[in-house]
Amino acid sequence: MEPHICVVANRTQDARGEYVEVANSGSSTIAVNKLELSDYTATQRRSHVYRFPAAEGGGDLYLAPGQSAFVFTGIGKDVRNSDGNLVLFAGRSAPIWNNDGDVAYLRRLDGTFVDSRTVGDPKRHPNGH
């Protein structure tokens, strides 16, 4: 199964602010550094692009089945939590995701479409993966 966007959370209680959750609910490990997130609005197309980083040392950055990558818009230190989930930061100083129809797109680096999710849509897996 392909990786997918679970939620674009722009109204969150998390002190780190808005984020996009990308999950691996398949049965195989995936390399997220071969993916990118971008936005799309009625007036701007792909004005913000986030490419997932490589692992330390330059190798592939993996998500095992059931793990997620939480990509926060703001500034912070990328980490892998003890549960295997990634917490990544896009390094932006201003919010990206707003309520006027923004859509998050997940693509491979060659531009191939993988998934999309609109701001405000409910989480795809509210009880986990």
Secondary structure by P-SEA (a helix, b strand, c coil): cccccccccccccccccbbbbbbcccccccccccbbbbbbccccccccccccccccccccccccccbbbbbbccbbbbbbccccbbbbbcccccccccccbbbbbbbcccccccccccccccccccccc
